């Protein structure tokens, strides 16, 4: 608590190392946690955030019972900062900048930031940027060897590891999410590892990360819910075995075993999926569902290149509009090589083993195979 309070008093710990006792268990059950870097999204706009900027090594310690029951957001969250409705950040770390976090287990997490955190209707505040580890990151973030279990709910941008990954470079390696993740905002985002990766993020790299929890919402993925204006992104050796379901009323549902929605309408990017695997059930009750990726957006004003290599889908995939074993819907350049779909695919409109719909750029499919059933009025094998 002393370390947390020091950060929240304005000490960033830039260039310093913080270590927990090796293999020790810390029980936070029964107490409302105040995040390390307790900040509101409004304070980010205003440049008054409290954040952690050092190196945190858990040394394989376990933190049990992290929760927000009874937590009251700081006043900047309440009708300030120009964000409507007013939104706060929550996690073990609320806000980080140029931070490294490694070797930690977060067990039996119980976070519900999907509801109003203040009983006064004039001071509504909801969790936007919610995760067990980091609510919101900017500049560089490195996360290595972190495992999460429990339940995490938020209004928007919800995940097991990082709610909002913003900034110049994000690297997440060897992490596991076993928590059930959900959000309540129409057109919101949630993912097992990252909720949103966007806004001035030059590079996002996720390596050997795995999701086994169920993820429910609008734009949802086993690894990342929404990928925005990044320059490059790499998902390497990642897998999902949880049920990923898009079912939020009043919004779209773009759903994938690895990624839900890759935007790409106003900027150009290169995104690579290498040796990724889905064995979970993927369901879009409104729009598009893909075993690996739901929708890859694009426009004539952006040059987007996406490449899928060595990816496999074993799960059942169903979508109201389009469903496919690898990519449901793509706009822009798309290359799919040595990918395989073995799950059953069904859709009201179009179902495909590899790619459901493609346009806006060249499409290359090479050395791919399809098995399992295809159930739709407009069946395609690729």
PyMOL commands that set and color helices and strands:
alter all, ss='L'
color gray80, all
select helices_A, chain A and resi 2-8+41-46+75-77+121-123
alter helices_A, ss='H'
color red, helices_A
select strands_A, chain A and resi 17-19+25-27+55-64+87-90+93-113+126-131+134-154+156-159+162-166+169-173+176-177+180-183+189-191+194-198+203-207+210-211+215-217+219-221+224-227+232-236+239-240+244-246+254-256+259-262+269-274+277-278+282-284+288-290+293-296+304-309+312-313+317-319+322-324+327-331+333-337+340-341+345-347+350-352+355-359+363-366+369-370+374-375+378-380
alter strands_A, ss='S'
color yellow, strands_A
deselect
rebuild
show_as cartoon
